[in-house]
Amino acid sequence: MFKRNLSSVLLASAVEELSSLPGIGKKSALRFALHLLEQPTENVERFSKAITNMRNGLRHCSVCNMISDSETCPICSDSRRDRSLVCVVESIRDVISIENTGEFNGLYHVLGGIISPMDGISPSNLKIDNLVERVSQGQIKEVFMALSTTMEGETTTYYIYKKISKFPIAVSTIARGVGFGDNLEYADELTLGRSIANRQPFKPENQ
Amino acid sequence: MFKRNLSSVLLASAVEELSSLPGIGKKSALRFALHLLEQPTENVERFSKAITNMRNGLRHCSVCNMISDSETCPICSDSRRDRSLVCVVESIRDVISIENTGEFNGLYHVLGGIISPMDGISPSNLKIDNLVERVSQGQIKEVFMALSTTMEGETTTYYIYKKISKFPIAVSTIARGVGFGDNLEYADELTLGRSIANRQPFKPENQ
């Protein structure tokens, strides 16, 4: 892209860093850098601080593993939410997607990934034991598995189902409104919202 | 976009700041934020520092007004470049675009905008006096006007032509390989390169 230099090491290293963002190439990174150059110094300081503070300050909720500014996240602390229903998701992105649909009023459990032997992710790398522990406490009546409808997602759902089906709870999965093989993260809000409202009992024989 | 909260004020403010980047909405900003959250702390520190350092450290070249880490930019300081040829551009983005074509070996003069009564930009807001001063020193043999082929660009070219045509220099403009009404910044490198190689004498009666 830059056959000759950018006439500034400072600019070049800012462009380098900005192009590390997902989906951002050198040309977009340069646009970002030049845009930031045109902003008042205070704004750029605030921009950088917000990012550093986020990275350094964020913790994980001790209950559901969602990102949080405090020990327990605002969702787990919210007394208006249905504590008998827990939605199991792969990542914090999925919690945000589901929250945006406005269709779900229970709590969450963020696994931090899905079982994927190809990527070297085994059940022990995920927050599955914490989930079993939560379920064993008896307050939960339904575990709603909202993982991507990919091979890895289905495998993880089945694995968790086997671990928690011994408890007196219902296990549901996201309705197949989400196209097979799609990543949950890219589903539109309407489809995702419908598939939450129409969630169905998990039947392992359908595997 | 975010109908409910992101469960974290720190995340929300980082997303807010990232969505201030040009062309970036809340959804992309969230992807960036979550990506940064997954990086090691050192990397995120380096990311933020590169941006702040760029904003605080960058200066403008005292000769050509290009961004620079020092008093005179690397292009103006480069003895291998043709000091009798000066390319007049609107912005530092244009210098980078032209440098990338590899077709130009002279110096630059960055105006910092173009004459645009609609946006309240008059000749006095631009580095036109500096250009006239540079031309009056006698070393420059050709001034190559490489402004966008828009109404404002043509007006600025004509205005500058009137100011410098009293000196014994040639005034050229970018060849019309660049489609009429296009912004220089979006031209592909081949088209831009050709139009630099085929640059033509400026004839004010073609206006």
Interface residues (C-beta under 8 A of the other chain):
Chain A: M1 F2 K3 R4 N5 L6 S7 S8 V9 L10 L11 S13 A14 E16 E17 L18 S20 L21 P22 G23 S28 L30 R31 F32 A33 L34 H35 L36 L37 Q39 T41 N43 V44 E45 R46 F47 S48 K49 A50 I51 T52 N53 M54 R55 N56 G57 L58 C61 M66 I67 S68 D69 C73 P74 I75 S91 I92 R93 V95 I96 E99 N100 G102
Chain B: M1 F2 K3 R4 N5 L6 S7 S8 V9 L10 L11 S13 A14 E16 E17 L18 S20 L21 P22 G23 S28 L30 R31 F32 A33 L34 H35 L36 L37 Q39 T41 N43 V44 E45 R46 F47 S48 K49 A50 I51 T52 N53 M54 R55 N56 G57 L58 M66 I67 S68 D69 C73 P74 I75 I92 R93 V95 I96 E99 N100 G102
